[in-house]
Amino acid sequence: MFPTPSSLNLTHRDEESQTWDQLTRRRFLKGTLLSGLGAAALGLSPAAFAKAFVTGKTAADIRGAGVDPGQVRLNQNENPLGASPKALEAIRKMLPNCNRYMNSYPFELVFKLNKLAGMSMDGVGMNPQSREEWDTFQKKNHIFLADGSGSILKAAVFAILDKGGHLVEAENGYGDVSEFAQDLQQRGRNVTITRVPLTPDKRHDLDAMRKAVTSETKLVVITNPNNPTGTIVPHEAIVKFVESVPESVKILIDEAYIDFVRDPNYVTATDLALSKPNVFVTRTFSKVYGLPAVRLGYAVGKNPNFEGFWNYIGSWNDMALAAGNAALDDAEHIAASKRVVAEGRVFLEKEFQALGIEYVPSESSFMLFKVSDTDQVTRELQKRSVFIRNAARMWGVNGYCRVSMGTADELDAFVTTLKQVLGKAGI
Ligand SMILES: Cc1ncc(COP(=O)(O)O)c(C=O)c1O
C-alpha cells in the first residue's frame, strides 16, 4: 500500500499551521505590547522580557513539506506547499511499471503546453499511435520538452556556441548559461562572454545589452523575472530589444518564475517565441507545480531554434511527464502556490519595513534584502537551521541575501531567527 498524498501531509495545511491572518495579528499584538510595556515596568530582566514576548516560531517548530523536521529551507525557491497532490497520484500509479521502458509519446502534455503558450493545435489528432502521426503533430508543435529547464539552458549553450561565439547575459543574473559557456571556453572553444550590469534598480539593462551585441554574438539570455533580484522587464522593452537585434542572434527568455508575477502589465514572451524565428522561452515544472525532483521543463519556440539540443539532453522520463500532465490540471494547487508566495511577499515587506531592512520589491518567489554582513547573517541563520542564500557570494549582489518564500510558519521562523541573529551580531 502506498502512502496517499494526504497521509504524507503534502499540502502542508495541517491544523497546527498558522494562517497569514493569525500571523499578522499575533505579530501586531506583540509589537503593541512591546512598545507599550517595558522590562523594568514588568520587573523582568531584558532576557526574560524577550522570552515572554518573542512568541515567534523557530526552526524547531517547523514541519516543512519535503524536508526534515526542524529545518526552514528558504534557499532554493522551492514550492513550500509541496508538489501538486494530483501529480503525486499520477507518479504513484506509474510506480508498479517502473521495471519497463515506457516509450509513450508525450502527446497530451505537449498538446496542453502548446495551448498554454497560445498555440492553436486545431486539426491535430489527440492520440497519435504511429511515427507518421507523431511527425505530423511535431510539425505543428512548438514545445521542446526536457528533464528540467536547466537542461535546456545547458543544451542551448552547447548547441549554439559549440563552434564558438559570443554570449550576453545580465550581471547579476542567474548565471548558469554563462557558467556553461565558461565550460566550453575551458575546453578550448572560442567562446566569449559579456556580463552586462543591471540598472541601479536591479533590472536588466536592455539598452546596454543591445550595445553589447556584436557581429560575433550568437546568444543573449534574458531572465524575466530575474533571479536573484526578482525584478522584471516590461514586454515592450523586450519587443524593442528583439527587433533591434539581428535574427542570427538567438534570444533565450527564461520564464522560470512567471507564475508569481504580480504586475498586471507583465506579459509572457511566448508571443515572440511563436512569431520570431530566433526567440525561445524556457519554463519549468520546478516552481509553481512543485516538482523539481522529477526534472521537467520545456521551451516554447520554432523548431529550428532547438536544432542540436537533443545531443545534450537525455530521453523523456515518463513519470515526470505524467506528473507534469496532472500538475497542469491541478488548478487548486496552482492557485494555492501562487497565493502562498503573494502573501509571503507582503508579510516579508512589512517585517523588513518594521525592522528598517532595505529590500528589493519582488515579482517572484524570493526576495533580496540588505544586511551589513551577508556571510555572518547566512552563517548564523544556518546554525539555527534556517537556510537562505548569500546573494553577495553566489551572484555578486553585494550586501544582499536572498530568501525564498515559505509558508506562514516558515517565514515567521525566518523573521524571528533573523531578529535574533541581527541582535546578536549587533547589526
Ligand atoms: C532562473 C532559473 N532558470 C532555470 C532554473 C532551472 O530550473 P529547473 O532545471 O529545475 O527547471 C532555475 C532554478 O532555480 C532558475 O532559477
PDBQT file of the ligand as one rigid body, heavy atoms in Angstrom, charges set to zero:
ROOT
HETATM    1  C1  LIG A 501      16.038  31.467 -13.379  1.00  0.00    +0.000 C 
HETATM    2  C2  LIG A 501      16.072  29.958 -13.370  1.00  0.00    +0.000 A 
HETATM    3  N1  LIG A 501      16.093  29.315 -14.528  1.00  0.00    +0.000 NA
HETATM    4  C3  LIG A 501      16.135  27.976 -14.587  1.00  0.00    +0.000 A 
HETATM    5  C4  LIG A 501      16.172  27.214 -13.438  1.00  0.00    +0.000 A 
HETATM    6  C5  LIG A 501      16.276  25.734 -13.562  1.00  0.00    +0.000 C 
HETATM    7  O1  LIG A 501      15.134  25.068 -13.154  1.00  0.00    +0.000 OA
HETATM    8  P1  LIG A 501      14.881  23.550 -13.452  1.00  0.00    +0.000 P 
HETATM    9  O2  LIG A 501      16.118  22.972 -14.089  1.00  0.00    +0.000 OA
HETATM   10  O3  LIG A 501      14.575  22.917 -12.161  1.00  0.00    +0.000 OA
HETATM   11  O4  LIG A 501      13.733  23.508 -14.416  1.00  0.00    +0.000 OA
HETATM   12  C6  LIG A 501      16.145  27.843 -12.195  1.00  0.00    +0.000 A 
HETATM   13  C7  LIG A 501      16.186  27.061 -10.966  1.00  0.00    +0.000 C 
HETATM   14  O5  LIG A 501      16.128  27.517  -9.862  1.00  0.00    +0.000 OA
HETATM   15  C8  LIG A 501      16.114  29.272 -12.156  1.00  0.00    +0.000 A 
HETATM   16  O6  LIG A 501      16.124  29.930 -11.001  1.00  0.00    +0.000 OA
ENDROOT
TORSDOF 0
